Amino acid sequence: MNTIISQALATGLPVISTRHSGIPDQVIEGKCGFLVEEGDFEALADKIIYLMDHPELWPGMGRFGREHILKKYNQKDLIDKQISLYERVLNA
């Protein structure tokens, strides 16, 4: 999980990032932001310009991203899962 991207989504910001590691699990293409291939600076610039030209998309993308990230990456749930994993390892 990329913490910076999670924090941006949690604040309701659309995100533009690369398709690297677990980022596509966080940024749902076209719903809460856009993904480009690593090193594709032209595609990155195109997506930035697209969002700048379409500010009417920001509120909906922001809401979707916030709901998605808070549901999927809820801190309490993640901590509970981690504690459960530790308990299983210790009791094995």
QUICOR-V240352 format. One record per residue. N is the residue number from 1. RES is the residue in one letter. SS is DSSP state (H for helix, E for strand, L for the rest). BURIAL is + if it has 9 or more other ideal C-beta (glycine too) atoms within 8 Angstrom, else -. D_LAST is the distance of its C-alpha to the last C-alpha in Angstrom with 1 decimal. Layout:
[[N;RES;SS;BURIAL;D_LAST] [N;RES;SS;BURIAL;D_LAST]]
//
This chain:
[[1;M;L;-;27.2] [2;N;L;+;30.5] [3;T;H;-;31.0] [4;I;H;-;34.8] [5;I;H;+;35.2] [6;S;H;+;33.0] [7;Q;H;-;35.2] [8;A;H;+;38.4] [9;L;H;+;37.4] [10;A;H;+;36.5] [11;T;L;-;39.9] [12;G;L;-;41.5] [13;L;L;-;42.7] [14;P;L;+;43.0] [15;V;E;+;41.2] [16;I;E;+;42.4] [17;S;E;+;39.9] [18;T;E;-;38.9] [19;R;L;-;36.7] [20;H;L;-;34.2] [21;S;L;-;30.4] [22;G;L;-;29.2] [23;I;H;+;32.6] [24;P;H;-;33.7] [25;D;H;-;30.8] [26;Q;H;+;32.4] [27;V;L;+;36.1] [28;I;L;+;37.2] [29;E;E;-;40.4] [30;G;L;-;43.5] [31;K;L;+;41.8] [32;C;L;+;40.7] [33;G;E;+;42.0] [34;F;E;+;42.6] [35;L;E;+;40.8] [36;V;E;+;42.6] [37;E;L;-;41.8] [38;E;L;-;41.1] [39;G;L;-;44.4] [40;D;L;-;46.5] [41;F;H;-;48.5] [42;E;H;-;51.2] [43;A;H;+;48.8] [44;L;H;+;47.3] [45;A;H;-;50.8] [46;D;H;-;51.7] [47;K;H;+;48.8] [48;I;H;+;49.7] [49;I;H;-;53.4] [50;Y;H;+;52.5] [51;L;H;+;50.7] [52;M;H;-;53.5] [53;D;H;-;56.0] [54;H;L;-;54.1] [55;P;H;-;53.2] [56;E;H;-;53.3] [57;L;H;+;49.9] [58;W;H;+;48.2] [59;P;H;-;47.7] [60;G;H;-;46.2] [61;M;H;+;43.9] [62;G;H;+;42.9] [63;R;H;+;42.1] [64;F;H;+;40.1] [65;G;H;+;38.1] [66;R;H;+;37.4] [67;E;H;-;36.3] [68;H;H;+;34.2] [69;I;H;+;32.4] [70;L;H;+;31.9] [71;K;H;-;30.5] [72;K;H;-;28.2] [73;Y;L;+;27.1] [74;N;L;-;27.2] [75;Q;H;-;25.8] [76;K;H;-;24.3] [77;D;H;-;22.5] [78;L;H;+;21.2] [79;I;H;-;20.0] [80;D;H;-;18.3] [81;K;H;-;16.5] [82;Q;H;-;15.5] [83;I;H;-;14.2] [84;S;H;-;12.2] [85;L;H;-;10.6] [86;Y;H;-;10.0] [87;E;H;-;8.5] [88;R;H;-;6.0] [89;V;H;-;5.3] [90;L;H;-;5.6] [91;N;H;-;3.8] [92;A;L;-;0.0]]
//
